[in-house]
């Protein structure tokens, strides 16, 4: 118990450091700066344009399909299921993200945690909320794929199309400008990551009883989540709102139901608070 308390205090001190997110973001964009230097100005400019174009187009035209795929399409395609032993209910098999959210709601209701007036008792509202969560998770996946995989596509396009077209000037790498463009790209990535991290870390940070079902994640997770909230970062919020950079991604951070628009982060926090076991 003593060791556990000491470890918890150390972790609390680490994640309680006021500038932790800024340090992590700073390291990330510094790496992007040096990658930009190695690429040079023209290739870094093309990479930045490609990344922004992909993210904007996916957000405008594909996020509904991505959300549906995350919610149930992936599970159906792969035959994936998750079996969880839920107190008061027993062993339950889930085959969609929506069914997991519904299972948490049902458990909280049986355990007497769910308020009588909770909006999550409305199955239609719960379904809209679940789909919004799927959209948020899907966005996180899209950003990761864009960062990790799309460099292959952008690299091929550079070699096949833009490289030959810029043959006369591409030898002039202007490395420092390339570094600045890489820094901008790193900052863009940090912002679009924050769209998903903001609701997730905010919801985990409010857990008051993280050792009991249905959120038995341990006491460290809420501490870490609170310390890693994008809202803590001066760098991420100095130019724009990190939860919705430049107002371009409203559809990811919100959802509509019966003509009313809801902030996903606020509703997710409410869901966690109304379904978790009361603090002891």
HELIX and SHEET records of a PDB file:
HELIX    1   1 UNK A    2  UNK A   15  1                                  14    
HELIX    2   2 UNK A   20  UNK A   39  1                                  20    
HELIX    3   3 UNK A   41  UNK A   61  1                                  21    
HELIX    4   4 UNK A   63  UNK A   68  1                                   6    
HELIX    5   5 UNK A   69  UNK A   73  3                                   5    
HELIX    6   6 UNK A   74  UNK A   78  1                                   5    
HELIX    7   7 UNK A   97  UNK A  111  1                                  15    
HELIX    8   8 UNK A  119  UNK A  121  5                                   3    
HELIX    9   9 UNK A  123  UNK A  148  1                                  26    
HELIX   10  10 UNK A  150  UNK A  157  1                                   8    
HELIX   11  11 UNK A  158  UNK A  162  3                                   5    
HELIX   12  12 UNK A  163  UNK A  165  1                                   3    
HELIX   13  13 UNK A  175  UNK A  205  1                                  31    
HELIX   14  14 UNK A  219  UNK A  227  1                                   9    
HELIX   15  15 UNK A  230  UNK A  232  5                                   3    
HELIX   16  16 UNK A  234  UNK A  237  1                                   4    
HELIX   17  17 UNK A  245  UNK A  247  5                                   3    
HELIX   18  18 UNK A  250  UNK A  253  1                                   4    
HELIX   19  19 UNK A  264  UNK A  275  1                                  12    
SHEET    1   A 2 UNK A  82  UNK A  86  0                                        
SHEET    2   A 2 UNK A  90  UNK A  94 -1                                        
SHEET    1   B 2 UNK A 254  UNK A 257  0                                        
SHEET    2   B 2 UNK A 260  UNK A 263 -1                                        
END                                                                             
